C-alpha cells in the first residue's frame, strides 16, 4: 500500500500525536494530584480528630489524678486541675462532634463516649463529696 502522506503531513501528524499524548499525560497528572491532595486532607483531618480524642482523654485523666490527690491529702489545691477538667470537657466533646459531622458512625461513638465520660466525672464528684463530708 502506497503512503500518500507528504513530509509536511507526516511532521504535522507527529506533532499532533505528541500533543495528544502530552494532553493525556497532563490530564492523568492532574487527576492523580487531585486525588493526592484529597487523601492528604483526609489524613490531616484524621490526625486532628485523633489529637482531640487524646486531649479529651487527657482531660479526664487529669480530673482522675486530681481527685486522687485530693482524696489522699485533703488539700483543696489538688482540685484545681479537676475543676479545670470539668470546665473544659464539654468543649472537647463539642469540638469532636464538630470534627466528625460528616461521619454518623463517629457521631454515635462520640455520644457513647460523652455518656461514659459524664458517668466517670459524676463518680469522681461523688467521691470528692464523700471525702469532704465523711473524711478519709
N, CA, C and O of each residue as an XYZ file, in Angstrom:
544
protein
N       0.837     -1.165      0.000
C       0.000      0.000      0.000
C       0.887      1.235      0.000
O       1.817      1.330      0.801
N       0.628      2.120     -0.831
C       1.457      3.316     -1.004
C       1.102      4.339      0.062
O      -0.053      4.494      0.458
N       2.119      5.015      0.501
C       1.933      6.047      1.513
C       1.714      7.376      0.800
O       2.615      7.881      0.129
N       0.509      7.947      0.945
C       0.147      9.183      0.242
C       0.421     10.433      1.076
O       0.108     11.539      0.633
N       0.975     10.293      2.226
C       1.229     11.446      3.085
C       2.531     12.129      2.668
O       3.554     11.482      2.444
N       2.460     13.410      2.577
C       3.675     14.162      2.259
C       4.491     14.324      3.545
O       4.009     14.024      4.637
N       5.695     14.789      3.407
C       6.570     15.002      4.561
C       5.942     16.019      5.509
O       6.006     15.868      6.729
N       5.341     17.043      4.941
C       4.693     18.074      5.762
C       3.572     17.481      6.598
O       3.462     17.799      7.782
N       2.735     16.626      6.014
C       1.629     15.998      6.733
C       2.156     15.033      7.798
O       1.570     14.913      8.874
N       3.250     14.353      7.499
C       3.836     13.428      8.481
C       4.359     14.199      9.693
O       4.182     13.757     10.828
N       4.997     15.344      9.464
C       5.513     16.158     10.567
C       4.350     16.697     11.401
O       4.377     16.637     12.630
N       3.330     17.222     10.723
C       2.149     17.739     11.437
C       1.463     16.622     12.202
O       1.054     16.824     13.345
N       1.326     15.457     11.603
C       0.707     14.306     12.282
C       1.509     13.879     13.490
O       0.937     13.546     14.528
N       2.837     13.885     13.371
C       3.697     13.532     14.510
C       3.544     14.525     15.650
O       3.438     14.130     16.811
N       3.533     15.807     15.324
C       3.322     16.819     16.354
C       1.942     16.682     16.995
O       1.807     16.808     18.212
N       0.929     16.429     16.190
C      -0.435     16.275     16.718
C      -0.504     15.082     17.653
O      -1.125     15.155     18.713
N       0.138     13.972     17.262
C       0.149     12.779     18.109
C       0.893     13.051     19.413
O       0.442     12.645     20.484
N       2.029     13.737     19.324
C       2.787     14.091     20.528
C       1.972     15.020     21.419
O       1.997     14.875     22.642
N       1.257     15.963     20.835
C       0.430     16.897     21.594
C      -0.704     16.153     22.307
O      -0.989     16.435     23.471
N      -1.343     15.218     21.627
C      -2.399     14.417     22.252
C      -1.855     13.611     23.425
O      -2.492     13.523     24.475
N      -0.677     13.024     23.241
C      -0.056     12.257     24.330
C       0.262     13.170     25.511
O       0.061     12.788     26.664
N       0.756     14.371     25.227
C       1.070     15.330     26.275
C      -0.192     15.760     27.026
O      -0.183     15.851     28.254
N      -1.263     16.020     26.301
C      -2.534     16.404     26.932
C      -3.067     15.262     27.793
O      -3.566     15.501     28.893
N      -2.970     14.035     27.311
C      -3.425     12.875     28.090
C      -2.612     12.734     29.374
O      -3.171     12.492     30.444
N      -1.291     12.887     29.266
C      -0.439     12.781     30.465
C      -0.742     13.912     31.445
O      -0.736     13.696     32.656
N      -1.005     15.102     30.940
C      -1.347     16.222     31.821
C      -2.665     15.953     32.537
O      -2.803     16.253     33.723
N      -3.624     15.392     31.825
C      -4.904     15.051     32.454
C      -4.737     14.007     33.542
O      -5.327     14.124     34.616
N      -3.941     12.992     33.271
C      -3.688     11.943     34.274
C      -2.950     12.531     35.476
O      -3.270     12.210     36.621
N      -1.971     13.386     35.221
C      -1.227     14.021     36.315
C      -2.144     14.897     37.168
O      -2.031     14.899     38.394
N      -3.040     15.632     36.538
C      -3.985     16.480     37.265
C      -4.913     15.624     38.133
O      -5.163     15.951     39.293
N      -5.414     14.539     37.570
C      -6.290     13.638     38.325
C      -5.549     13.063     39.534
O      -6.082     13.059     40.644
N      -4.333     12.583     39.324
C      -3.556     11.994     40.418
C      -3.213     13.030     41.491
O      -3.227     12.720     42.682
N      -2.911     14.243     41.073
C      -2.617     15.313     42.035
C      -3.853     15.647     42.858
O      -3.762     15.847     44.069
N      -4.997     15.707     42.208
C      -6.251     15.971     42.919
C      -6.527     14.871     43.951
O      -6.923     15.157     45.081
N      -6.317     13.626     43.555
C      -6.517     12.502     44.478
C      -5.538     12.589     45.649
O      -5.913     12.322     46.790
N      -4.304     12.954     45.377
C      -3.296     13.078     46.427
C      -3.652     14.183     47.412
O      -3.522     14.005     48.623
N      -4.098     15.316     46.900
C      -4.489     16.432     47.772
C      -5.682     16.025     48.642
O      -5.720     16.339     49.832
N      -6.647     15.333     48.053
C      -7.816     14.887     48.821
C      -7.408     13.884     49.902
O      -7.887     13.953     51.034
N      -6.535     12.967     49.550
C      -6.043     11.991     50.539
C      -5.307     12.693     51.667
O      -5.484     12.350     52.836
N      -4.489     13.669     51.323
C      -3.753     14.421     52.335
C      -4.713     15.169     53.258
O      -4.486     15.242     54.465
N      -5.775     15.720     52.695
C      -6.770     16.418     53.509
C      -7.417     15.472     54.511
O      -7.611     15.827     55.674
N      -7.751     14.260     54.056
C      -8.380     13.287     54.954
C      -7.407     12.800     56.026
O      -7.803     12.584     57.172
N      -6.158     12.630     55.668
C      -5.156     12.215     56.659
C      -4.999     13.307     57.710
O      -4.957     13.013     58.905
N      -4.911     14.555     57.284
C      -4.801     15.665     58.232
C      -6.027     15.740     59.138
O      -5.905     15.970     60.341
N      -7.197     15.546     58.559
C      -8.441     15.565     59.338
C      -8.438     14.443     60.375
O      -8.819     14.648     61.527
N      -8.006     13.265     59.954
C      -7.956     12.119     60.871
C      -6.998     12.399     62.023
O      -7.302     12.090     63.175
N      -5.852     12.980     61.719
C      -4.899     13.319     62.782
C      -5.476     14.362     63.736
O      -5.230     14.308     64.941
N      -6.232     15.296     63.204
C      -6.861     16.310     64.049
C      -7.885     15.670     64.990
O      -7.949     16.019     66.169
N      -8.678     14.743     64.475
C      -9.663     14.049     65.310
C      -8.945     13.230     66.385
O      -9.330     13.269     67.553
N      -7.917     12.498     65.999
C      -7.175     11.679     66.966
C      -6.525     12.544     68.045
O      -6.509     12.164     69.216
N      -5.994     13.697     67.661
C      -5.389     14.596     68.643
C      -6.433     15.112     69.625
O      -6.157     15.251     70.816
N      -7.628     15.395     69.124
C      -8.683     15.879     70.021
C      -9.183     14.771     70.941
O      -9.496     15.030     72.103
N      -9.261     13.549     70.440
C      -9.635     12.418     71.299
C      -8.596     12.250     72.406
O      -8.938     12.033     73.568
N      -7.336     12.351     72.029
C      -6.260     12.239     73.018
C      -6.352     13.356     74.053
O      -6.172     13.110     75.246
N      -6.631     14.575     73.611
C      -6.772     15.701     74.539
C      -7.961     15.488     75.475
O      -7.904     15.842     76.653
N      -9.030     14.910     74.946
C     -10.215     14.624     75.766
C      -9.878     13.596     76.845
O     -10.216     13.782     78.014
N      -9.217     12.523     76.452
C      -8.830     11.506     77.430
C      -7.846     12.065     78.457
O      -7.905     11.715     79.635
N      -6.956     12.921     78.010
C      -6.003     13.532     78.923
C      -6.716     14.406     79.950
O      -6.326     14.445     81.117
N      -7.748     15.096     79.518
C      -8.525     15.937     80.430
C      -9.207     15.087     81.499
O      -9.210     15.444     82.677
N      -9.784     13.961     81.080
C     -10.425     13.059     82.046
C      -9.377     12.490     83.002
O      -9.618     12.373     84.204
N      -8.232     12.144     82.464
C      -7.164     11.597     83.296
C      -6.679     12.644     84.300
O      -6.378     12.308     85.445
N      -6.603     13.902     83.882
C      -6.232     14.972     84.806
C      -7.241     15.082     85.954
O      -6.861     15.282     87.108
N      -8.516     14.950     85.627
C      -9.556     15.011     86.668
C      -9.395     13.856     87.652
O      -9.509     14.043     88.863
N      -9.127     12.656     87.123
C      -8.953     11.492     87.992
C      -7.728     11.642     88.891
O      -7.790     11.343     90.084
N      -6.631     12.098     88.328
C      -5.400     12.280     89.103
C      -5.600     13.334     90.176
O      -5.154     13.172     91.311
N      -6.267     14.407     89.813
C      -6.547     15.470     90.760
C      -7.415     14.960     91.912
O      -7.168     15.259     93.080
N      -8.429     14.189     91.553
C      -9.325     13.640     92.572
C      -8.548     12.742     93.541
O      -8.751     12.827     94.752
N      -7.679     11.900     93.031
C      -6.887     11.015     93.899
C      -5.993     11.828     94.830
O      -5.875     11.515     96.015
N      -5.365     12.875     94.291
C      -4.520     13.721     95.139
C      -5.310     14.355     96.266
O      -4.843     14.430     97.402
N      -6.503     14.807     95.946
C      -7.354     15.406     96.977
C      -7.765     14.369     98.011
O      -7.743     14.646     99.211
N      -8.141     13.175     97.557
C      -8.582     12.131     98.487
C      -7.483     11.780     99.481
O      -7.752     11.569    100.664
N      -6.257     11.719     99.004
C      -5.147     11.320     99.866
C      -4.741     12.447    100.808
O      -4.453     12.197    101.978
N      -4.713     13.679    100.319
C      -4.160     14.783    101.112
C      -5.206     15.677    101.767
O      -4.898     16.369    102.737
N      -6.416     15.678    101.267
C      -7.472     16.584    101.709
C      -7.078     18.050    101.476
O      -7.568     18.952    102.156
N      -6.193     18.266    100.512
C      -5.744     19.612    100.157
C      -6.541     20.069     98.936
O      -6.470     19.451     97.873
N      -7.297     21.152     99.093
C      -8.171     21.639     98.027
C      -7.402     22.104     96.791
O      -7.986     22.221     95.714
N      -6.104     22.371     96.928
C      -5.303     22.753     95.766
C      -5.284     21.638     94.708
O      -5.137     21.903     93.515
N      -5.432     20.405     95.164
C      -5.451     19.284     94.222
C      -6.705     19.294     93.352
O      -6.737     18.636     92.312
N      -7.723     20.021     93.758
C      -8.965     20.060     92.979
C      -8.927     21.089     91.842
O      -9.861     21.155     91.043
N      -7.876     21.878     91.763
C      -7.772     22.872     90.686
C      -7.776     22.193     89.309
O      -8.558     22.589     88.445
N      -6.927     21.182     89.081
C      -6.995     20.503     87.778
C      -8.333     19.792     87.547
O      -8.811     19.714     86.415
N      -8.927     19.282     88.609
C     -10.239     18.633     88.488
C     -11.277     19.643     87.995
O     -12.034     19.363     87.065
N     -11.305     20.815     88.625
C     -12.271     21.842     88.228
C     -12.011     22.333     86.800
O     -12.951     22.598     86.051
N     -10.746     22.451     86.432
C     -10.407     22.858     85.062
C     -10.879     21.803     84.061
O     -11.373     22.141     82.986
N     -10.726     20.532     84.416
C     -11.173     19.445     83.534
C     -12.689     19.465     83.380
O     -13.210     19.305     82.276
N     -13.387     19.661     84.485
C     -14.849     19.725     84.439
C     -15.294     20.882     83.540
O     -16.252     20.754     82.778
N     -14.592     22.004     83.637
C     -14.965     23.181     82.853
C     -14.681     23.008     81.365
O     -15.364     23.610     80.535
N     -13.682     22.193     81.013
C     -13.287     22.111     79.603
C     -13.763     20.861     78.874
O     -13.663     20.800     77.648
N     -14.269     19.881     79.575
C     -14.608     18.612     78.908
C     -15.732     18.796     77.883
O     -15.708     18.164     76.827
N     -16.700     19.642     78.175
C     -17.790     19.871     77.216
C     -17.286     20.501     75.920
O     -17.812     20.222     74.843
N     -16.268     21.351     76.028
C     -15.679     21.968     74.833
C     -15.000     20.902     73.969
O     -15.095     20.927     72.742
N     -14.318     19.971     74.630
C     -13.665     18.887     73.884
C     -14.694     18.034     73.143
O     -14.519     17.722     71.965
N     -15.746     17.667     73.830
C     -16.787     16.831     73.215
C     -17.459     17.589     72.061
O     -17.710     17.015     71.002
N     -17.743     18.859     72.267
C     -18.376     19.667     71.203
C     -17.465     19.758     69.976
O     -17.934     19.678     68.840
N     -16.173     19.924     70.211
C     -15.232     20.014     69.095
C     -15.137     18.673     68.361
O     -15.058     18.642     67.133
N     -15.145     17.569     69.107
C     -15.152     16.251     68.466
C     -16.401     16.066     67.619
O     -16.332     15.529     66.513
N     -17.526     16.504     68.127
C     -18.771     16.410     67.344
C     -18.673     17.239     66.060
O     -19.106     16.801     64.994
N     -18.111     18.411     66.174
C     -17.959     19.277     65.005
C     -17.018     18.638     63.980
O     -17.288     18.671     62.780
N     -15.926     18.063     64.451
C     -14.949     17.453     63.547
C     -15.511     16.253     62.794
O     -15.064     15.943     61.689
N     -16.483     15.584     63.386
C     -16.995     14.342     62.791
C     -18.414     14.488     62.259
O     -19.137     13.499     62.139
N     -18.812     15.698     61.942
C     -20.158     15.919     61.404
C     -20.419     15.103     60.139
O     -21.562     14.741     59.858
N     -19.384     14.817     59.390
C     -19.526     14.095     58.123
C     -19.564     12.578     58.295
O     -19.616     11.845     57.308
N     -19.539     12.097     59.555
C     -19.455     10.662     59.789
C     -20.446     10.251     60.892
O     -20.130     10.369     62.076
N     -21.636      9.772     60.514
C     -22.645      9.414     61.517
C     -22.170      8.321     62.485
O     -22.541      8.321     63.659
N     -21.370      7.418     61.998
C     -20.868      6.342     62.869
C     -19.996      6.919     63.987
O     -20.095      6.504     65.141
N     -19.152      7.867     63.633
C     -18.312      8.505     64.638
C     -19.155      9.360     65.592
O     -18.847      9.461     66.779
N     -20.202      9.965     65.072
C     -21.102     10.742     65.929
C     -21.716      9.845     67.012
O     -21.839     10.252     68.167
N     -22.098      8.629     66.628
C     -22.637      7.679     67.605
C     -21.589      7.323     68.652
O     -21.899      7.225     69.839
N     -20.354      7.132     68.212
C     -19.279      6.802     69.150
C     -19.005      7.958     70.107
O     -18.741      7.745     71.290
N     -19.070      9.168     69.592
C     -18.834     10.328     70.459
C     -19.962     10.467     71.473
O     -19.718     10.839     72.620
N     -21.176     10.177     71.070
C     -22.296     10.214     72.018
C     -22.077      9.188     73.130
O     -22.314      9.477     74.303
N     -21.626      7.997     72.758
C     -21.339      6.959     73.763
C     -20.176      7.398     74.659
O     -20.213      7.193     75.872
N     -19.157      7.993     74.067
C     -18.016      8.491     74.837
C     -18.466      9.574     75.810
O     -18.043      9.587     76.966
N     -19.309     10.467     75.353
C     -19.819     11.540     76.210
C     -20.556     10.956     77.410
O     -20.397     11.435     78.533
N     -21.355      9.929     77.175
C     -22.088      9.279     78.269
C     -21.122      8.672     79.283
O     -21.289      8.848     80.490
N     -20.121      7.965     78.793
C     -19.150      7.316     79.690
C     -18.343      8.353     80.475
O     -18.085      8.178     81.666
N     -17.952      9.420     79.805
C     -17.184     10.463     80.495
C     -18.048     11.125     81.559
O     -17.573     11.388     82.665
N     -19.303     11.397     81.242
C     -20.214     12.004     82.222
C     -20.376     11.094     83.437
O     -20.346     11.560     84.576
N     -20.548      9.799     83.189
C     -20.663      8.841     84.301
C     -19.403      8.845     85.158
O     -19.478      8.843     86.387
N     -18.248      8.850     84.502
C     -16.975      8.826     85.226
C     -16.797     10.096     86.051
O     -16.406     10.031     87.216
N     -17.079     11.242     85.456
C     -16.917     12.501     86.184
C     -17.919     12.624     87.329
O     -17.603     13.203     88.368
N     -19.122     12.086     87.147
C     -20.112     12.075     88.235
C     -19.618     11.224     89.401
O     -19.794     11.583     90.565
N     -18.998     10.096     89.072
C     -18.460      9.230     90.125
C     -17.325      9.934     90.867
O     -17.237      9.850     92.092
N     -16.467     10.619     90.138
C     -15.386     11.367     90.785
C     -15.955     12.436     91.707
O     -15.463     12.640     92.817
N     -17.001     13.121     91.233
C     -17.643     14.170     92.033
C     -18.235     13.601     93.321
O     -18.117     14.204     94.388
N     -18.869     12.445     93.211
C     -19.467     11.814     94.395
C     -18.402     11.437     95.420
O     -18.592     11.639     96.619
N     -17.296     10.896     94.957
C     -16.218     10.504     95.878
C     -15.608     11.740     96.529
O     -15.280     11.706     97.715
N     -15.451     12.809     95.795
C     -14.937     14.057     96.366
C     -15.900     14.567     97.443
O     -15.485     14.987     98.523
N     -17.180     14.517     97.123
C     -18.184     14.972     98.114
C     -18.137     14.101     99.366
O     -18.268     14.614    100.477
N     -17.952     12.795     99.205
C     -17.837     11.907    100.366
C     -16.613     12.258    101.201
O     -16.678     12.255    102.431
N     -15.501     12.561    100.543
C     -14.275     12.912    101.262
C     -14.493     14.192    102.043
O     -14.002     14.328    103.164
N     -15.222     15.128    101.464
C     -15.474     16.400    102.155
C     -16.380     16.213    103.357
O     -16.174     16.832    104.401
N     -17.384     15.360    103.209
C     -18.351     15.203    104.305
C     -17.982     14.113    105.298
O     -18.264     14.258    106.487
N     -17.367     13.035    104.854
C     -17.108     11.889    105.719
C     -15.666     11.768    106.167
O     -15.363     11.012    107.090
N     -14.766     12.511    105.517
C     -13.347     12.411    105.866
C     -12.692     11.218    105.166
O     -13.257     10.614    104.254
N     -11.492     10.906    105.624
C     -10.708      9.860    104.972
C     -11.314      8.496    105.233
O     -10.789      7.487    104.762
